[in-house]
Amino acid sequence: MYTSELNTPKSELDHRIVKLQDHLIKQNIDGALIIQRVDLFYFSGTIQQANLYIPADGNPILLVVKSSERARAESAIDRIVTMKSPTTIPQILKRNGYDLPGTLGLELDVLPANLYFNYQSIFESAEIVDVSYAIRLIRAVKSAYELNLMRQAGKLSDEVAAQVPHLLREGMTELELAGKVEAEARKRGHQGVVRMRLFGSEMFYGHLMSGAAGALPSFLSSPTGGMGPSPAMAQSAGFKTIRRHEPVMVDYIFALNGYYSDHARIFSLGKLPEDLMAAYAVALELQEMIKKMAKPGVRSGEIYDYALEKTRAWGYADHFMGFGPERIRLVGHGIGLEVDEFPFLAAGQNLKLQQGMTLALEPKLIFPGKGVIGLENSHIVTVDGLEQLNSFTEEIVIV
């Protein structure tokens, strides 16, 4: 009933679990309980309602509330048991030969307070510590298996972008175009959900905006906002009519088997004004400079500082990654199973790049009343700089 060809290989899960166990041993943590859904998928290969207990020494055990049948079909974890409620976890652990942890790691960056108190009462004799930072560092460096999935997602991003010129028409609304573009993504296997880790952050397929609406800010930690269909969403496509000679940004994420490609291109019905074309040339040049600079050992914050220095020298600092005092201080971010993974190419960040990290690089310039200009591509950090995963033309596509 369930497709096994898409399952995460056991060797891949074992490699990830060993990395976390190494951290647990070094920090004198007896075990970690993985609860957050994306982390659960990363370490177990299933996203069913479950908790995964990973001891510092020994084999993990997956405790499933629903659906046990699917979890057993999807996960390569050897020991999978059914549980009625997390309150039974200590009894299940004892019954399966595990010592109860004296120190227990939880994902405290995302765990709601009520759940924290609940698990604290379940493991009443354990000291609760945070393992989320270690998990995010482990996830930041991708394996060959993960990179292969992200390369596939990158190609599919290109395919979707290539359909936009055939769909874009004067007089259609942003929402109408968005629906047509999203249909093309779904045809190619887009999972239909884009996940973010930061509390309160959410996104659909990404941002699709035209003209002045592209320069509207919003709540998301992003250089772009967009009108959105209503204040209840307040981002991306809205009911604005697409007109000639204005930038149409399609900044969409392709999500394949959990893994993402972040991809943005500019389209236009007829030529754009010369000032916007000149700004776009700056964004392209900045991307190429960063691709050469972003090598293992470089601090992620240095890349943002460099980008800001260059845009200031070119006279675009006030428009870089937003406009006015609410500009975000970021030029790129890690990407993988979530949009907002480590590392962040942002002001003050000291995390050093490592070979195998994956980045979405997005140099963008915002012009109130006119729109957004820029692009975005997904990349792999290599010893020679960034390997770009997207190959669709970076020229502004004139329809």
C-alpha positions in Angstrom: 0.0 0.0 0.0 2.8 2.4 0.9 5.6 3.2 -1.6 9.0 2.1 -0.3 11.1 3.6 -3.1 10.8 7.0 -1.5 11.7 5.9 2.0 14.9 7.2 3.6 17.5 4.5 3.4 18.4 2.8 6.7 22.1 3.7 6.2 21.2 7.4 6.0 19.1 7.3 9.2 21.9 5.4 11.0 24.4 8.1 10.0 22.2 10.9 11.3 21.5 9.1 14.6 25.2 8.4 15.2 25.9 12.1 14.8 23.4 13.1 17.4 24.6 10.3 19.7 28.1 11.7 19.5 26.8 15.1 20.7 24.8 13.4 23.5 27.9 11.6 24.7 30.1 14.7 24.6 27.5 16.7 26.6 26.8 13.9 29.1 23.1 13.7 28.0 21.6 10.3 28.4 19.1 10.5 25.6 17.1 12.7 23.3 13.3 12.7 22.6 12.6 13.9 19.1 9.1 15.4 18.9 9.1 18.2 16.2 7.7 16.8 13.0 10.5 17.8 10.6 13.2 16.6 13.0 11.2 13.4 13.4 11.2 12.8 9.7 15.0 13.6 9.5 15.9 11.0 12.1 13.2 8.3 11.6 12.0 8.7 7.9 8.4 9.0 8.9 6.2 12.0 9.8 3.5 10.0 11.5 2.4 11.1 15.0 5.2 9.7 17.1 8.1 10.4 19.4 11.6 9.0 18.7 13.8 8.2 21.7 17.5 8.2 20.8 19.7 7.0 23.7 23.3 8.2 23.9 24.4 4.6 23.6 22.2 2.0 21.9 19.5 1.7 19.3 16.6 4.2 19.0 13.0 3.4 19.5 10.1 4.9 17.7 6.9 5.3 19.7 3.9 5.8 17.5 0.4 7.1 18.3 -0.9 7.2 14.7 -0.5 5.6 12.3 1.6 2.7 13.4 1.0 0.8 10.1 2.4 3.7 8.0 5.3 4.3 10.4 6.4 0.7 10.1 6.1 0.9 6.3 7.9 4.2 6.0 10.6 4.1 8.7 13.8 2.0 8.7 14.1 2.2 12.5 14.4 -1.3 13.8 12.3 -0.9 17.0 8.9 0.6 16.4 6.1 0.2 19.0 2.6 1.6 19.4 1.8 3.9 22.3 -1.5 5.3 23.4 -0.1 8.5 25.0 3.3 10.1 25.8 2.5 9.4 29.4 3.3 5.8 28.8 6.8 6.4 27.4 8.7 5.6 30.6 6.9 2.3 31.0 7.6 1.4 27.3 11.2 2.3 27.6 11.6 0.1 30.7 9.7 -2.8 29.1 12.1 -2.6 26.1 15.3 -2.6 28.2 16.1 1.1 28.3 17.3 2.9 31.4 15.3 6.1 32.1 17.4 9.1 31.3 18.8 11.3 34.1 19.4 14.0 31.6 16.9 14.3 28.6 17.4 16.4 25.5 14.4 18.1 23.9 13.9 20.5 21.0 13.3 23.5 23.2 13.5 26.0 20.3 10.1 24.9 19.1 8.5 22.9 21.9 5.3 24.7 23.2 5.4 25.5 26.9 2.5 23.2 27.7 4.2 20.3 26.0 7.4 21.1 27.8 5.7 21.0 31.2 3.9 17.7 30.1 7.2 16.0 29.3 8.8 17.4 32.4 6.1 15.7 34.5 6.4 12.4 32.5 10.2 12.4 33.1 9.9 13.8 36.6 13.3 12.7 37.7 15.2 13.9 34.6 16.9 17.1 34.0 15.6 18.6 30.7 18.2 20.2 28.4 18.1 21.7 24.9 19.4 19.7 21.9 17.8 21.9 19.2 21.0 23.8 18.3 23.0 20.5 17.9 20.2 19.1 15.7 20.1 22.1 13.5 23.9 22.0 13.1 23.7 18.3 12.1 20.9 19.0 9.6 22.8 22.0 8.1 25.5 19.7 6.5 23.8 17.6 3.8 24.7 14.1 2.8 25.1 12.9 -0.7 21.6 11.4 -0.5 20.1 14.8 0.5 22.1 16.7 -2.1 20.8 14.4 -4.8 17.2 15.2 -3.7 17.9 18.9 -3.6 19.5 18.8 -7.1 16.3 17.1 -8.4 14.2 19.8 -6.7 16.4 22.5 -8.3 15.7 21.1 -11.8 12.0 21.0 -11.1 12.1 24.7 -9.9 13.6 25.5 -13.3 10.9 23.6 -15.1 8.2 25.5 -13.2 9.8 28.9 -13.9 10.0 28.0 -17.6 6.2 27.7 -17.6 5.6 31.2 -16.3 6.0 33.0 -19.7 3.3 30.8 -21.1 0.9 31.6 -18.3 1.5 35.3 -17.7 -1.1 37.6 -19.3 -1.9 41.3 -19.0 -5.0 41.9 -16.8 -4.9 38.7 -14.8 -4.6 39.0 -11.1 -1.6 37.8 -9.1 -3.7 35.1 -7.5 -4.8 33.8 -10.9 -1.2 33.5 -12.0 -0.2 32.0 -8.7 -2.8 29.3 -9.1 -1.6 28.4 -12.6 2.1 28.3 -11.5 1.3 26.3 -8.5 -0.6 23.8 -10.6 2.5 23.3 -12.7 4.5 22.6 -9.5 1.9 20.1 -8.3 2.0 18.2 -11.6 5.7 17.7 -11.0 5.4 16.3 -7.5 5.5 19.4 -5.3 4.4 18.2 -1.8 2.1 21.2 -1.3 3.5 22.3 2.0 6.5 24.6 2.7 7.7 24.4 6.3 9.4 27.0 8.5 10.9 26.5 11.9 10.6 30.0 13.4 7.6 30.4 15.6 4.7 32.2 13.9 6.3 32.0 10.5 4.4 30.4 7.6 4.3 30.4 3.9 2.5 28.7 1.0 4.5 28.1 -2.1 6.5 31.3 -1.6 5.9 34.9 -2.9 4.4 35.9 -6.2 4.1 39.7 -6.6 3.8 42.3 -9.3 4.7 46.0 -9.5 4.2 48.2 -6.5 2.6 45.3 -4.5 6.0 43.6 -4.6 7.5 46.4 -2.5 4.9 46.1 0.3 6.5 44.9 3.5 4.8 42.3 5.8 5.4 40.3 9.0 7.6 37.6 7.6 11.3 37.7 8.1 11.8 38.3 4.3 12.8 41.2 2.1 9.5 40.9 0.3 5.9 40.8 1.6 3.2 41.4 -1.0 -0.4 42.4 -0.6 -1.8 38.8 0.0 -5.5 38.0 -0.5 -6.4 39.5 2.9 -5.0 40.7 6.3 -5.4 37.1 7.5 -2.6 36.1 5.1 -0.9 39.4 4.4 1.8 38.1 2.1 2.4 37.0 -1.5 -0.2 37.1 -4.3 -3.3 39.3 -4.0 -6.1 40.6 -6.2 -3.9 43.2 -7.8 -4.0 43.2 -11.6 -0.8 42.5 -13.5 0.1 45.3 -15.9 2.7 45.9 -18.6 6.2 47.2 -17.8 6.3 46.2 -14.2 8.4 43.5 -12.5 6.6 40.2 -11.7 8.6 38.3 -9.2 7.9 34.5 -8.9 9.8 33.5 -5.8 8.7 30.0 -5.2 10.1 26.9 -3.4 9.9 23.5 -5.0 9.4 20.8 -2.3 10.3 17.3 -3.4 10.3 14.4 -1.0 10.7 16.9 1.8 13.6 18.8 0.4 13.5 22.3 -1.0 14.8 24.4 -3.9 14.3 28.2 -3.3 14.1 30.0 -6.7 13.2 33.5 -7.8 13.1 35.1 -11.2 11.7 38.4 -12.7 9.2 38.4 -15.5 7.7 41.4 -17.3 5.1 42.1 -19.9 7.2 44.4 -22.1 10.5 46.1 -21.1 11.1 47.4 -17.6 12.2 51.0 -16.9 16.0 51.5 -17.2 16.5 52.2 -13.4 15.1 48.8 -12.6 17.2 47.1 -15.2 20.3 48.8 -13.8 19.4 47.7 -10.3 18.9 44.1 -11.5 22.4 44.2 -13.0 23.7 45.0 -9.5 21.8 42.1 -8.0 23.3 39.7 -10.6 26.9 41.0 -9.9 26.4 40.7 -6.2 25.3 37.1 -6.5 28.4 36.2 -8.5 30.7 37.9 -6.0 29.1 36.1 -3.1 29.3 32.7 -4.9 33.0 33.0 -5.1 33.4 34.3 -1.5 31.2 31.7 0.3 33.7 29.0 1.0 34.2 26.7 4.0 35.6 28.6 7.0 34.0 31.9 6.1 31.7 33.3 8.8 28.1 33.5 7.6 27.8 37.1 8.9 30.8 38.2 6.9 28.9 37.5 3.7 26.1 39.8 4.7 28.6 42.5 5.7 30.3 42.2 2.4 27.0 42.4 0.5 25.9 45.5 2.4 29.3 47.2 1.8 29.0 46.5 -2.0 25.4 47.8 -2.2 26.4 50.9 -0.3 29.3 51.6 -2.7 26.9 51.2 -5.6 24.3 53.5 -4.1 21.7 50.9 -3.3 22.1 50.4 0.4 18.7 52.0 1.2 17.0 49.5 -1.1 18.9 46.4 -0.2 16.7 43.6 1.3 13.8 45.9 2.0 13.3 49.7 2.2 13.6 52.0 5.1 14.2 51.1 8.8 12.4 47.7 8.5 14.9 46.3 6.0 16.0 42.8 7.1 19.7 42.3 7.7 20.1 39.1 5.7 21.1 38.1 2.1 20.6 34.4 2.3 19.7 31.4 4.5 20.2 27.7 4.9 17.7 25.5 3.2 16.8 21.8 3.3 13.7 20.3 4.9 12.8 23.8 6.2 13.1 27.2 4.6 14.9 28.7 7.6 17.8 26.3 8.3 21.3 27.1 9.4 23.4 29.0 8.4 21.9 32.5 8.1 23.9 34.9 6.0 22.9 37.7 8.3 24.3 40.5 10.4 26.1 39.3 13.5 26.1 35.6 12.6 29.4 33.8 13.4 28.6 30.2 12.2 31.3 29.2 9.8 30.4 27.7 6.4 31.1 24.0 6.0 31.4 21.9 2.8 28.0 20.3 2.1 25.9 23.1 3.6 23.1 24.3 1.4 22.1 28.0 1.0 19.5 30.0 -0.7 21.1 33.2 -1.8 18.7 36.1 -2.5 20.1 39.5 -3.3 17.0 41.7 -3.8 16.4 45.5 -4.1 13.1 47.0 -3.1 11.7 50.2 -4.7 8.5 51.6 -3.2 5.9 52.3 -5.8 7.7 50.3 -8.4 8.4 46.8 -7.0 11.1 44.3 -6.2 14.2 43.5 -8.3 16.5 40.6 -7.8 16.8 36.8 -7.9 17.3 33.7 -5.8 19.0 30.4 -6.3 19.8 27.4 -4.1 23.5 26.4 -3.7 25.8 23.9 -2.2 28.9 25.1 -0.3 32.0 23.6 -1.9 35.8 24.2 -1.5 35.7 26.5 -4.5 32.6 28.5 -3.5 28.9 27.9 -4.2 27.6 25.3 -6.6 24.4 26.6 -8.0 21.5 24.1 -8.3 19.3 26.2 -10.6 20.0 26.9 -14.3 17.0 28.7 -15.6 18.0 31.9 -17.3 18.9 34.7 -15.0 18.0 37.4 -17.5 14.7 39.2 -16.9 12.2 37.3 -19.0 10.3 39.7 -21.2 6.9 38.3 -22.4 
